[in-house]
Amino acid sequence: MWFQVLSVVGLVIVHLAAGKIRFLQAWPRSAWLSFAGGISVSYVFVHVFPELEEAQQAISGHGAVAFLEHHAYLLALVGLVLFYGLEHWVSQNKACAGSPDRGPHPRSGRYMFWLHIGIFALYNALIGYLLVYRESSLHELVLYSLAMAFHFLVNDYGLVVRHREVYLHKGRWVLALAVLAGWGVGLWVEVEEAATSMLFAFLAGGVVLNVLKEELPEERQSRLWPFVLGAALYSSLLLLI
């Protein structure tokens, strides 16, 4: 329990501080962000995806979720597609708002910001909620917390780039509180193993998309070798423990 508290506090601090860490704001893109992205993705592929094999069996035959029998990976795909759709929508609306023939749309911009932050708040609440279910062993909790902390660095940087001052002024507080809220719900609301497995599968898809959308676009000027190094080091750690 004490390490859960430390983990939650650490994740909250990452959100509150990440947008103001100067070396992450370097241009071309900071090598540390690519390194963090490599760690996040390696956790999903080396640790979470193998667990989906167990998730498939946990989901199998559980009433309303019986249709997902042997298809836990489908939920990972749903998570990936959802966040892809969100980012595509935000990019399209931002482009339209800045179009000379349409002029500025501050109300539309506010709506876009709060929708973007709202989705990520639910995502963060899910991460906080699942923190409770990494309590089976201390090293599981440590590995999950570290991977999500690095993942938050990548997400926060992307949100600062898209929303800048309004994110630093309001958005980061909403996301930090969402982690706390999710963890609090996890302490009081216990769900069956099948539902937990479904949530982990969904989270896996979200992590993969949210990291790759920050690494792949050419304008990000991402760093290949720091990404590879982060993925290799954390994968090795996961395989050794």
N, C-alpha and C positions, 0 to 999 in steps of 0.2 A: 504493500500500500504506500509506503513512504517513497518508493522509487516511482510509483505512478504519479504521485504529487510532484516530484522533481521533474518528471518527464513533461507533465502538463505545463508547469511553470516555464520550463525550457522552451517548449513550442510556442507559448504565448510571447515570451521575450523575443524569439526569432521574428515573429510577425511585427512586433513593435519596433524592432531595431533594424531589420533587414533593409528597409527602404532608405535608411540613412547611413549605411556602411559605405564609406567613400571608395574603398578599393573595389567594391562590386560595381561601381558606376563607371569603371574605366572603359575607354573606347579605343580600339576595337574591344569587343565583349570580353569581360574579365574571364581569365582562365579558371578562376574559382567557381564560377557559375557552371561552366561545362563540367568541371570535376564533380560538383554537387549533382548535376544531372546524371552523370555516369553512375554515381552511387545509388540514386533513386531507382533508375531503371534496372540495375543489377539486382537490387532487392526484390523487385517484382519478378524478374525472370528466373532467378536462382532460388528464391525462397517462397514467394507467393504462388506462382504458377504451379510448382510441384504440389502445393497444398490443395490446388483445385481438383486434383485427382481424388483426394479424400472428400472434397466438397461435393463432387458429383455423387458419391455414395451417400453422403449425409442428406443431400437434397432429394434423392430418389424416393419416390412414393409418399411424399409428405403433402397430402391433400391438395390445396390450391396451387402448390408449386410442383406438383407431380409432373406437369408438362415439361419441366426443365430437367427431367431425369437424363443423366449422362450428358448434360449440356451446360455445365457451370461456366464453360468458356464463353457461352453466349452472353452471359451477364457482363463479362469482361469486355466483349464487343459493344454491348449497349453503353457501358461507361465511356468507352473510347469515342463512339459515334456521338453521344450526347455532348461531350466537351468539344468535339470537332465542330458540331453544329453551332454551339454557343460562340466559339471563336470566329467562325465564318460569319455569323450574324453580326457580331460586334465590329469586325473589320469592314463589312459591307456598309453598315450604318455610319461608321466613322468616315468612310470615304464619301458617302452621300452628304453627310453633314458639312464636310469641307468643300463640297463642290461649288464652284463659282456661280453656276446657274441656279442653285437652290438656296444659297446663302446660309448663314448660321442658324442652327436650331438648338438653342440652349436647353429647352424643355426636353427635347428628344435626347440630348446628350445626358441629361440627368437621369432620364428613364433608362437609358442604355447602361449607365454606370451602376445604378442600383440593381438592375437585373443581373448584370455581370457579378457584382459583389454578392447578391443574394444566392446565386448558384454556388459560388465558391464558399459562402458561409455554410450551406448545407454540406458541401464536400468536406470542409474543415470539421463540422460537427460529426460527420461520419468517422473521420480520422480520430477524433477525440473519443468517440463512442467505442471504437474498436481497440483503443488503447487498453481498455478494461479486459479485453479478451486475449491480450498478449501476456497475461499474468501467469500462465502455466509454468513459466520458468523465467529467471531473471535475465538470462542472456537473450531470450526471445523479446522481452520487453525493451532491452537496451538496443538490439538491432533494429527493431521497429521504430523506436523513438529517434535514433540517429538518422535512419533513412528518411523519415518524415520531416525532420528538421532541415536536412539538406534539400528536400523537395520543396519545403516552404520558401527557402531562399530563392529557388528558381521561380516559383509562382509569384512571389512578391516583386521580384525584379520585373517580370512581365507586366504585372498590374501597374507598377510605377511608370513604366514606359507608356502604357496605354492611357492612364488616367492622371498621372503626376500628382499635383497638389491636392486634389480632392481625395485621392486615395490616402495620401500621407495624413491628411487632416481628419478623415472619417473612416475610410475603408479599412485601414489596418486594425482599427479598434474593433470594428464589427467582426473581422475574421479572427482576431485574437479571442474575443468573447465567445465566438462560435465553438472554438476548440474546448473551452471551459464548459460550455453548455452541453456539448456532446458527451464529454467525459462524465458530467454530473448525471445525465440521463442513463449512461451506461452503468453507473453505480446503483441506480434505483430500478431500472427496467432490464430484466433479464429475458433474453429470447432463446429459442431452441437452437441447437447446433446448425440445423438446415438454414435458418434465417441468417445466422452469423456468416456461414459459408457464402451465401449469396451476396452479402454486403462486402466481404473481402474480394470476391470475384469482380464486383462492380468497381471497387476501389482500384484494383489492379489495372483495369482498362483506363480509368481516369488518370492514373499516375503516368502510364506510358504516353498517352496523348499529350498531357500537359508538359511533360519534359521535352518530347520530340518537337512540339510546336515552337518551343523556344530555341531549339538547337538547329533545326533543319533550314528555315528560311535563309536565303543568301544574305539578306540585309542585316541579319543578326551578327554576321562575321564570327561565328562560333569557333571554338578551339577544339580540333579533333583529338589531339593527343591527351590533353587534360581529361576529356570525356572518357577516352579509352582507359586512361590510368585510373580514374575513379571507379569505372566499371570493373576493371581487373582486380584492383585492391580489395574492393568490398565483396566481390564474388569469392575471392580467395578466403577472406575472413569468414564468409557464410559457409563455405565448404569445410573449413577447418574446425569450426565450432560444432 
